[in-house]
Amino acid sequence: MQLPPTGPQEQHDPYAAFRLTSFRRYFAGHTTLIFGWQMQKVAIGFEIYDRTDSFLHLGYVGLAQFAPFALLAVFGGHFNDTHNRKHILMTSASFNALAALGLAWNSAYGTANLTYAFLILGGCARAFQMPARRSFLPRIVPREVFPNAVSWHSSGFELATMAGPALGGFLIWYFNDSALPIYLINAGALLTFVALVAGIRYRHEPVPNAVMSVDSLLEGFRFIKNSPVVFAAITLDMLGVLFGGAVALMPVFARDILQVGSLGLGWLMAAPAMGAFSMALLQAHTRPAPKAGRRLLIAVTGFGLVTIVFGLSQSFALSMTMLFLLGACDNVSVVIRGVLVQLLTPDAMRGRVSAIDGVFIGTSNELGAFESGAVAAVVGPVLSVVIGGVGTILVVLGVAWKWPELRRYGALDSPGP
């Protein structure tokens, strides 16, 4: 005999985050910011490869953005824990707008080498902006709504990542292989973000013992080291995407292997975001994963498998399909890791932990781009991508063995494993 339920069944509200004015403003601003960045990403890759005809120079693009960020991230994280994160967001975005204007000037009058100088300026601003962006959201959204907010936040990110490259590729083609208009659009997007964030109510809470010291700078590292689930999730994302960085070589695949030109490049760059956006919508409309750790491991394994198939593909349709699936797998990883890191970290340390997490993400993205370009210069682009996909799968096996706590982690909305 089945007993009746003892109380009302709790219903999942897929739009809970959008009922908050602060989230709506931040969602709109952040989506606009990412839209501009993604357009610029296509423009930089196209322009550098068009000017240099070099795989290695595509790798230098990632290195120029990662190196200043990695050097300053720990200081940026501490600064975020001791100063108003809203003001940091607005100031760092303004500096990124200046870097975009510099890239616009360079596109008209400069050289490939000057591009790296403006990318370095943007990397310095990003060292303060990334921990601010990642630690800002938990302060404007209640804890019980946070997983839903992360899913929608990711949806906006992926929507911008999908539309930005496609429009960027079209504009490069429309303006006769000129990237100048894209840099100007990105500067406008960054200033729009500043205006929207300015209208968000945010109360800064000073952190006790906020004096910068070696001990305070290292506190974030110690927290991550002593939190196996956080450490495992960050390591998995860093090493998995580091080896599976096929996106950095997209200009090569578009022009030389698939022969689809700048329009095709835009669609190839947008395809991962199409898959990620679809997955983000699915995750926003469903309850958090009941076995989040296991799902994270499966998703990164899938990321490695589709990377291998993409590397071997000589069909535009198959390549688009694999990149769509790659984005879907990556979004599962992004949402789960984002929720785990932010909810398991005390607010007083979120800036420092987010900065370290940002270094790991930068390592996987920008340093991964350098790794892909360097390996491609030696063994060719196809073998470089295939080797990277195999490396991603080996990383999953290593992390699952090293940190069983991640395998056993339960629902994202539960207090722990």
C-alpha positions in Angstrom: 0.0 0.0 0.0 1.5 3.4 -1.0 1.4 6.1 1.6 0.3 9.6 0.5 2.9 12.3 0.5 3.4 14.1 3.8 3.5 17.6 2.4 3.2 19.6 -0.9 5.7 18.6 -3.6 8.3 21.3 -4.2 8.1 22.5 -7.8 11.1 23.6 -9.8 10.8 27.2 -11.0 13.0 27.4 -14.2 12.7 31.2 -14.2 13.4 31.9 -10.6 16.6 33.9 -11.3 14.8 36.2 -13.8 12.4 37.3 -11.1 15.3 39.2 -9.6 16.0 42.7 -11.1 19.7 42.6 -10.2 20.1 39.3 -12.1 18.2 40.6 -15.1 20.5 43.6 -15.4 23.7 41.5 -14.9 22.5 38.9 -17.3 21.9 41.5 -20.0 25.2 43.2 -19.4 27.3 40.1 -19.2 25.7 38.6 -22.3 26.5 41.8 -24.2 30.0 41.8 -22.9 30.6 38.2 -24.0 29.0 38.9 -27.4 31.6 41.6 -28.1 34.5 39.5 -26.9 33.5 36.6 -29.1 33.3 38.8 -32.1 36.7 40.1 -31.3 38.1 36.6 -30.8 37.2 35.7 -34.4 38.7 39.0 -35.7 42.0 38.5 -33.9 42.4 34.9 -35.1 41.5 35.8 -38.7 43.7 38.9 -38.8 46.8 37.2 -37.2 46.6 34.2 -39.5 46.0 36.4 -42.5 49.0 38.6 -41.7 51.5 35.9 -40.6 50.3 32.6 -42.2 51.7 30.9 -39.0 50.3 28.3 -36.7 52.6 29.4 -34.0 51.4 33.0 -34.1 47.9 31.7 -33.4 49.4 30.2 -30.3 51.0 33.5 -29.4 47.6 35.1 -29.3 46.6 32.8 -26.4 50.0 33.3 -24.6 49.7 37.1 -24.8 46.4 37.0 -23.1 47.3 34.4 -20.5 50.7 35.5 -19.3 49.7 38.9 -17.8 46.5 37.3 -16.4 48.4 34.5 -14.7 51.0 36.9 -13.2 48.4 39.3 -11.8 45.5 36.9 -10.9 46.4 36.3 -7.3 46.7 40.0 -6.7 43.4 40.6 -8.5 41.7 38.0 -6.4 42.9 39.5 -3.1 41.9 42.9 -4.4 38.4 41.6 -5.1 38.1 40.3 -1.6 39.0 43.6 -0.1 37.4 46.1 -2.4 34.0 46.8 -4.0 33.6 44.1 -6.7 31.0 46.2 -8.6 33.6 49.1 -9.0 36.2 46.6 -10.0 33.9 45.2 -12.7 33.2 48.6 -14.1 36.9 49.8 -14.1 38.4 46.7 -15.6 35.7 46.6 -18.4 36.6 50.2 -19.2 40.3 49.2 -19.6 39.2 46.4 -21.9 37.3 48.9 -24.0 40.5 50.9 -24.3 42.3 47.8 -25.5 39.6 47.1 -28.1 40.0 50.7 -29.4 43.7 50.1 -29.6 43.1 46.9 -31.6 40.8 48.9 -33.9 43.6 51.5 -34.5 46.1 48.7 -35.0 43.9 47.0 -37.5 43.9 50.1 -39.7 47.5 51.3 -39.2 49.6 48.7 -37.2 51.3 45.4 -37.5 50.7 41.9 -36.1 53.3 42.5 -33.4 51.3 45.5 -32.1 48.3 43.3 -31.7 50.0 41.4 -28.9 50.6 44.6 -26.9 46.9 45.4 -26.8 46.1 41.8 -26.0 48.5 42.1 -23.0 46.7 45.2 -21.8 43.4 43.3 -22.0 45.0 40.4 -20.1 46.0 42.7 -17.3 42.5 44.1 -16.9 41.1 40.5 -17.1 43.2 39.5 -14.0 40.9 41.8 -12.0 37.7 41.4 -14.0 37.4 37.6 -14.0 37.4 37.0 -10.2 35.0 40.0 -9.9 32.6 38.5 -12.5 32.7 35.0 -10.9 32.3 36.2 -7.3 29.8 39.0 -8.0 26.9 36.7 -8.9 26.6 34.8 -5.6 26.2 38.2 -3.8 23.2 39.3 -5.9 21.4 36.0 -6.0 20.1 33.9 -3.1 21.7 30.6 -2.5 18.6 28.6 -3.2 18.3 30.2 -6.6 22.0 30.1 -7.4 22.1 26.8 -9.5 19.3 28.2 -11.6 21.1 31.5 -12.0 24.3 29.8 -13.1 22.4 27.8 -15.7 20.8 30.9 -17.2 24.0 32.9 -16.8 25.7 30.1 -18.8 22.8 30.2 -21.4 23.5 33.9 -22.0 27.2 33.3 -22.3 26.6 30.5 -24.8 24.1 32.6 -26.8 26.6 35.4 -27.1 29.4 32.9 -28.0 27.1 31.4 -30.6 26.0 34.7 -32.2 29.2 36.6 -31.8 31.5 34.5 -34.0 28.8 34.0 -36.7 28.2 37.7 -36.9 32.0 38.4 -36.7 32.7 36.1 -39.6 30.0 37.7 -41.6 31.2 41.2 -40.9 34.8 40.3 -41.8 33.5 39.0 -45.2 31.1 42.0 -45.6 33.9 44.6 -45.0 36.3 42.9 -47.4 38.4 41.0 -44.8 38.6 44.0 -42.4 38.3 43.4 -38.7 38.2 47.1 -37.8 34.4 47.4 -37.3 34.4 44.4 -34.9 36.9 45.9 -32.5 34.7 49.1 -32.4 31.6 47.0 -31.7 33.4 45.2 -28.8 34.4 48.5 -27.3 30.7 49.6 -27.4 29.6 46.2 -25.8 32.1 46.7 -22.9 30.8 50.2 -22.2 27.2 48.9 -22.3 28.2 46.3 -19.6 29.6 49.1 -17.5 26.3 51.1 -17.7 24.2 48.1 -16.8 26.3 47.0 -13.9 26.2 50.6 -12.6 22.5 50.2 -12.0 22.8 47.1 -9.8 22.3 47.4 -6.1 25.4 45.9 -4.4 26.6 46.3 -0.8 30.3 45.8 -0.2 31.1 44.1 3.0 34.7 44.8 4.1 36.8 41.7 4.9 38.5 41.5 8.3 42.3 41.3 8.3 42.3 42.6 4.8 46.0 43.6 4.7 47.8 42.1 1.7 50.5 39.7 2.7 52.1 36.5 1.4 49.9 34.5 3.8 46.6 36.2 2.6 47.6 35.7 -1.0 48.2 32.0 -0.5 45.0 31.5 1.5 43.1 30.7 -1.7 45.6 28.1 -2.7 45.3 26.5 0.7 41.5 26.4 0.6 41.5 24.7 -2.8 44.2 22.2 -1.8 42.2 21.2 1.3 38.9 21.0 -0.7 39.1 17.8 -2.7 35.9 18.3 -4.7 36.9 21.9 -5.7 40.5 20.9 -6.5 39.3 17.9 -8.6 36.7 20.0 -10.5 39.2 22.8 -11.3 41.9 20.4 -12.3 39.6 18.4 -14.6 38.5 21.5 -16.4 42.0 22.9 -16.8 43.8 19.8 -18.1 40.8 18.5 -20.1 40.4 21.7 -22.1 44.1 22.4 -22.2 44.7 19.2 -24.3 41.4 19.5 -26.2 41.9 23.0 -27.5 40.8 22.6 -31.1 39.2 26.1 -31.2 42.6 27.8 -31.4 43.3 26.1 -34.8 39.9 26.9 -36.3 41.2 29.5 -38.8 43.5 26.7 -40.1 40.7 24.2 -40.5 38.4 26.8 -42.1 40.9 28.0 -44.7 43.2 25.1 -45.4 41.3 21.8 -44.5 37.6 22.4 -44.9 38.1 25.3 -47.3 35.1 27.3 -46.2 36.6 30.8 -45.8 35.8 33.5 -43.3 32.0 32.8 -43.4 32.7 29.2 -42.6 35.1 30.2 -39.9 32.4 32.2 -38.2 30.0 29.2 -38.2 32.7 26.8 -37.0 33.5 29.2 -34.1 29.8 29.5 -33.3 29.0 25.7 -33.4 30.3 24.9 -29.9 28.2 27.7 -28.5 25.1 26.3 -30.3 25.6 23.0 -28.5 26.4 24.7 -25.2 23.4 27.0 -25.4 21.1 24.1 -26.1 22.5 22.2 -23.1 22.4 25.3 -20.9 18.6 25.7 -21.6 18.1 22.0 -20.8 19.9 22.4 -17.5 18.0 25.6 -16.6 14.6 23.8 -17.1 15.5 20.7 -15.1 16.5 20.1 -11.5 20.3 20.1 -10.7 22.1 16.9 -11.5 21.5 14.2 -8.8 25.0 12.7 -9.3 26.9 15.8 -10.3 30.4 14.4 -10.0 29.7 11.4 -12.2 28.0 13.6 -14.8 31.0 16.0 -14.8 33.4 13.1 -15.6 31.2 11.7 -18.3 30.9 15.2 -19.9 34.6 15.8 -20.1 35.1 12.3 -21.6 32.6 13.2 -24.3 34.5 16.4 -24.9 37.7 14.4 -25.6 35.9 11.9 -27.9 34.2 14.5 -30.2 37.5 16.5 -30.3 39.2 13.4 -31.9 36.4 13.0 -34.5 36.6 16.7 -35.3 40.3 16.5 -35.9 39.9 13.7 -38.3 36.9 15.1 -40.2 37.2 16.6 -43.7 33.5 17.3 -43.9 32.1 20.7 -43.0 28.8 19.1 -41.8 30.5 16.5 -39.6 32.8 19.1 -38.2 29.9 21.3 -37.3 28.1 18.4 -35.6 31.2 17.5 -33.6 31.7 21.1 -32.5 28.0 21.3 -31.5 28.5 18.2 -29.3 31.8 19.6 -27.9 29.9 22.7 -26.8 27.2 20.6 -25.1 29.7 18.6 -23.2 31.6 21.7 -22.2 28.5 23.4 -20.9 27.8 20.5 -18.5 31.3 20.9 -17.1 31.0 24.7 -16.9 27.7 24.7 -14.9 28.7 22.0 -12.5 32.1 23.4 -11.8 30.8 26.9 -11.5 28.2 25.9 -8.9 30.6 23.7 -6.9 33.4 26.3 -6.7 31.1 29.2 -5.7 28.9 27.4 -3.2 31.7 25.5 -1.5 33.8 28.7 -1.0 33.2 31.2 1.8 32.3 34.7 0.5 35.3 36.3 2.1 37.5 34.1 -0.1 35.6 34.0 -3.3 37.7 36.6 -5.0 41.0 34.7 -4.3 39.5 31.3 -5.1 37.8 32.7 -8.3 41.2 34.2 -9.3 42.9 30.9 -9.0 40.0 29.2 -10.8 40.4 31.8 -13.5 44.1 31.0 -13.9 43.1 27.4 -14.3 40.5 28.3 -16.9 43.0 30.7 -18.6 45.5 27.8 -18.6 43.1 25.6 -20.4 41.9 28.2 -22.9 44.7 30.7 -23.7 47.6 28.5 -22.8 45.8 25.6 -24.5 45.7 27.8 -27.6 49.4 28.2 -27.4 49.9 24.5 -26.9 47.7 23.7 -29.9 49.6 26.1 -32.1 53.0 24.9 -31.0 52.1 21.2 -31.4 50.5 22.0 -34.8 53.7 23.7 -36.0 55.6 20.4 -35.3 53.1 17.6 -36.2 50.4 19.4 -38.2 46.9 20.7 -37.2 45.0 17.4 -37.6 47.4 15.3 -35.4 47.6 18.1 -32.9 43.8 18.1 -32.3 43.6 14.2 -32.2 46.4 14.0 -29.7 44.7 16.6 -27.6 41.4 14.7 -27.5 43.2 11.5 -26.4 45.0 13.6 -23.7 41.6 14.8 -22.4 40.3 11.2 -21.9 43.5 10.3 -20.1 43.0 13.3 -17.8 39.5 12.1 -16.9 40.8 8.7 -15.9 43.5 10.2 -13.8 41.2 12.6 -12.0 38.6 9.9 -11.3 41.3 7.7 -9.7 43.0 10.5 -7.8 39.8 12.1 -6.3 37.1 9.6 -5.6 35.3 12.4 -3.7 34.3 13.9 -7.0 32.9 10.6 -8.3 30.7 10.4 -5.3 29.5 14.0 -5.2 25.7 14.1 -5.2 23.1 16.8 -6.2 24.3 20.4 -6.8 21.6 21.7 -4.5 22.6 19.5 -1.6 25.1 20.7 1.1 27.8 18.2 0.2 28.6 14.7 -1.2 
